[in-house]
Amino acid sequence: MTDPKPNKLYQLSVPLFLHYLNQLDELLSDMQLFAEEQGLSEAQLLAAKLADDMFPLGQQISTAIGFSLRCCLPLAGQDIENFSPELISYQSLQQQLHSSVRCLQQLKAEQFEQSTPSNISTQAGFAKLSLSPSEYLQQYMLPNFFFHYTMSYAILRQQGMPLSKQNFDGYHQYPAGFSF
């Protein structure tokens, strides 16, 4: 795989994460309203899982947010910031998300041009990896972000929250009550 030029790494990462973190911010607000309407406690909804051996909703959301920084900061030659909360709540997830967005907004394309390392070392579960910037972004970080982002969406759908592709990507539009 050919590595994109460092300034392309910025374009392929920071704007993408900012867009989907904005979608996640809307999802967090909507899920609070949904829980209130359904009589679900915050703890109940954030503990919901697709399967017993998977992270619950709150951890899925926190992990997705964390992957945005785990991706972009090393590509910009910076140490990873960790805003993950010790205790997961609606408020702590919103704080984590907003802190992460502010951090990403401060990154500039020039940092990627000047500071992208030739290889990035990371931990994937129990595996230690050393990847080129392109592999790191395209084959490891983006799939992991979207895995946890999608699991959050899927758990909310499983709980009965009415969501569509519009909620997921912010581009699709459907009339109220539309169903396939």
Residue pairs with C-beta under 8 A, 6 or more apart in sequence:
1 132
1 134
1 135
1 138
1 139
2 134
3 132
3 133
3 134
4 12
4 133
4 134
5 113
6 75
6 112
6 113
6 114
6 116
6 133
7 109
7 112
7 113
9 75
9 112
9 116
9 133
9 134
9 137
10 75
10 76
10 107
10 108
10 109
10 111
10 112
10 113
11 109
12 137
12 138
13 71
13 72
13 75
13 137
13 141
14 72
14 104
14 107
16 142
17 68
17 71
17 72
17 104
17 145
18 101
18 104
18 105
19 170
20 68
20 145
20 149
21 65
21 68
21 97
21 100
21 101
21 104
22 101
22 170
23 167
23 168
23 169
23 170
24 61
24 64
24 65
24 97
24 149
24 152
25 94
25 97
25 98
25 101
26 167
27 152
27 153
27 156
27 163
27 167
28 61
28 90
28 93
28 94
28 97
30 161
30 167
31 45
31 90
31 156
31 161
32 42
32 90
34 40
34 45
34 156
34 159
34 161
35 41
35 42
35 44
35 45
38 159
38 160
40 159
42 89
42 90
45 57
45 159
46 56
46 57
46 58
46 88
46 89
46 90
47 56
47 57
47 58
48 56
48 57
48 155
48 158
48 159
49 55
49 56
49 57
49 155
50 151
50 154
50 155
50 158
54 60
54 151
55 63
55 148
55 151
56 155
57 152
57 155
57 156
58 88
58 89
58 93
59 88
60 148
60 151
60 152
60 155
61 88
61 93
61 148
61 152
62 84
62 85
62 88
62 93
62 96
63 148
64 145
64 148
64 149
64 152
65 83
65 84
65 93
65 96
65 97
65 100
66 82
66 83
66 84
66 96
66 100
67 141
67 144
67 145
67 148
68 100
68 104
68 145
69 80
69 81
69 82
69 83
69 100
69 103
69 104
70 80
70 122
70 141
71 136
71 137
71 141
71 142
71 145
72 104
72 107
73 79
73 80
73 81
73 103
73 107
74 80
74 117
74 120
74 122
74 136
75 112
75 116
75 120
75 133
75 136
75 137
76 107
76 111
76 112
76 115
76 116
77 111
77 114
77 115
77 116
77 117
78 111
78 115
81 99
81 100
81 103
83 95
83 96
83 99
83 100
83 103
84 96
85 92
85 93
85 95
85 96
116 133
117 133
118 132
118 133
119 130
119 131
119 132
119 133
120 130
120 131
120 132
120 133
120 136
121 128
121 129
121 130
122 128
122 129
122 131
122 136
122 140
123 129
124 140
129 140
131 139
131 140
150 168
153 163
153 167
153 168
156 163
157 163
164 172
164 174
164 178
165 171
165 172
165 174
166 172
166 173
166 174
